[in-house]
Amino acid sequence: MASVDKNNVIIIWNINNNYSKYYKIESYTSKGFISGILLSFNILDSTNKENNYIIFSFNCKIYTNVYSLDHKLKIKTIKKTNEYNTYYLIFWNNQNDNNNYIIELSDGIIYIYNIINDDILYCNLKLGPFDYSKNNCGFIYNKNNTDFLIISSPCGNIVIWDLISKCMYYNISLYNNLDKNKLYLSYILQWSNKYIIVCEYYYKGFKIIDIDKFKIISSIKGKHTGSIICSKKFYHPIYRESLLSLGEDNNIILWST
């Protein structure tokens, strides 16, 4: 497990050993804060050896760092030559070319870099107008041996990109008569390899979307008195596949199927 404090100090915790500290990274900077952290395990490097990595980026226009968890040292820095802010990170193992990439959601543009072998920019994808980049998030979905990037546009859309052809595949519009000054979505995640769960910030509930049919199949009224700001899925020993939601009311709610 990874945690970061307001001074940009990252601590990696060993949750199998009574939550003991495994590794500490001090990344002090007065120019911004760490906005995204990824832990990536059993990834093949340039010599075809398996390694474990921690990847983190600052929201300011500096760089993205890649550290080795096994050797506890920095192995590379991706400099942001285009000078963009990073707000969300996604790891992508491209089985089509057998390379590993970091997907950075920034100010209206998605940047995709090869993170292990080199710093080559795989592509950049434009999200669109008033996309509220600071609140975008997403995940990788594989269908028929093709990888798709599913991104939430907090103004009310779910955008699906074909990462192999580097083109937009589908755009799901969830609301009519949008007010561009309102934040509609706060988080999305994949559920049971069949659905997208959408956390509604403005309406304080959830929408469930069929990934294959691109249709809303259910809407759930939330139990939070404040807007939902984050949600995570996990496997509960009793309730099985479950969901945690965090609201602005400072409550965490456990959901199960």
N, C-alpha and C positions, 0 to 999 in steps of 0.2 A: 504494500500500500504506500502511496506517495502523499505527502502533505507539504504545504508551502505557507509561510507566514508573511506578514506585511513587510518584512525586510528582505523578501526573496530568498530566504533560506529554505532549501528543500530537504526533507528527511524521508528516507525510504525505510519503512517499518517491516519487520519480519512478523507477519501475523500468526505464523505457526510456532513461534517461540515467545509466547506471552507478550506480543507487540513490542519486541525489543528493537532498538535502532540498528539498522544494518549499514546505512550509508548516509552521509550528510554532505550536501553541496551548498556552498555559500556563493551566491551570485548577486552581490550588492551592486545596485545601480540607482542613481537618482533620476534616471530618465524614464522609468516606467516600471510596471509590475509584471510578474509572470502570469500570463493569461491562459496558458494551456500546458498540460503535462500528459505524456503518454508513457506507459510501461509496455514494452513489446518483448515477448519471450520467444526463444527458440527460432531466431531469425538467422538465415544463412548470410554470412558476410562474403566479401570478395574472394575469399579462399575456400568457400563452401563449408566453413565451420559454423556450428550453431553458437549464437551469442544472444545475450539478453541486454536490452537497451532501455535507457530512460531518455526521453526527448522532451525538451521544453522550449518555449518561446516567450518573448516579451511582447506586450501589447504595443510598445513603442518601436520605432524604426531602427532596430539594432541588428539582431541576429537570432538564429535558432541553433541550439546546442544539442549535440548527440553525445551521450555518455555511455560507457560500458559498465553494466552492473557487475559483471564478473571480475573485471580488473579495477573497478572503482576509479576511472579516470576519463577525461574528455577525449574523444576520438576524432571529433570534427566539429566545425562551426559552419553553418550556412549563412553567409552574409546576405542581407536583404538589399541587393543592388537597386531594386526598384523603389526602395524606401516606402514600405507599406507597414501597416499595423496588423498584427495577428491577434485574432480573438478566439479561435477554436482550432484544435488539431485533430486529424484523423490519420490513422496508419493504414496503408494499403499495400498488401502483398499481391503484386501483379503476376499471376500465373501464366499470363500470355507471353511475357518476356523474361519471367523469372527474376524480376527485380523488386526492390522494396522502395516505397515512396512515402513521403510525408505530405499530407494535404492540409494547407493552411487557408482558413477562411479569414478574409481580410476586408478592406474597405470596398465592398462591391465586386471583388475579384477573388476567384479561387486559384491559388498557386499550388502546383504539384511538382515536388522535387524528388529526385533520386537521392536517398539519404545515406546509403551504405557505400556504393561504388564511386560516386562522384556527386557533383553539385549541379548536374544538368537539369534545367527546367523542362519537365515533361510537357506541360502545357499550362495555360491559364484560361479560365472560364469566367465570363462576365455574368454576374447575378442579375443586375437590372436596377432600375430606379427605386428610390426609397425602400431599400431592402433591410435597413436596420442591421447592418453587419455585426455590430457588437453582440447581437442576440441570435445570430445564425448558429445552427448546429446540424449534425447529420451522421450518417453511417454508410458503410459499404454493403451492398446487397448483390449476391451472385445469382444469376438466372440463366440457364442454358449455356453455362460456361462463359458468360459475359458478366463483367463487373459493372455495377451501376452505383453511382454516388447519389444518395438521396439527401437533399438539403432542405431545411426549413427556411422559408423567407418569413420573418416574423410579421410582415404586413398581411399575411394570410394565404400564402402559396406553399405547396410542396413541389420542389423542382427536382426532376430526375435526369441525371446525366449519364450517357453511355461513355465510360472511361476509355474504352478501346477506340471508338470512332471519334471521341472527344467532341461529341455533339449533344445538344439537349434532346432527351428522349421523350419526356412528357412533363407537363405542367398542370398540377392539380390546384384549382382555385377553390378555397374552402368557404369564402364568404362573398356576398354581394354588397354593393354600396359601401366600399371600404372608406374609412376615415384615415388618411395617411398620417395623422398625428397620434393614432392609437397603436399600441403594441398588442397584436392579436395572439401570436404564438410565442411560447417561451422555450419549448424543448420538444424533440421528437426522438423516438427510439423504435427499434425493431422488436416484434413480439412473435415468438413461435414460428419464425421464418415465413409467416403468412401475412402479418399485419404491420401497419405503422400506427403507433400510439402517439397522438398529438396532444401536448399539454397546452390548454388555452389560457393565456395570461389574462385577457380582458374578460372572458366569460367564466373563468375559474372552474373549468371542467376539462373533459377529455373528448377527443374524437378518435374513432378507430377506423382505419382505412385498409381495405383489401389491397395488398401490393399488386397482385396480378390484374385485378379488374379496375384499379385506380378509382374506387368508389367508397364513399363513406357508408359504413354498414351500421354504425352505432354512435350515439352521443351519450356521454355520462356526465351527470351533474356532479361537480366536485363537492367534497366535504369541507374544503378550506373556506374560511371567512375572508381570507386575502387571496390575491392572485397566486397561481402556481408558478414558481420560478425555476424549478428543477425536478427531474424525475430519473430514477435509476431502476433497472430490473436486476433481479438476482434469484438464486435458487434457494428457497426456504426448506428446511428439513421436514416441516409439517405441511405447509401450504403449497409446496412445490414452486412452480414458476410464479414469481410474485413481483410486485412493483412498490417502490417507495416514492412518495411525492413530498416535496418540501414547498411550503407556502410562505407568503409574506406575513402570515399570522403567527410565524415561528413554530408551527406544528409540522410534524412528520407523520404521514399516514401510510399504513401498510395496506396494499390491495392484493387480492388473490383472484385467480380465475374461478 
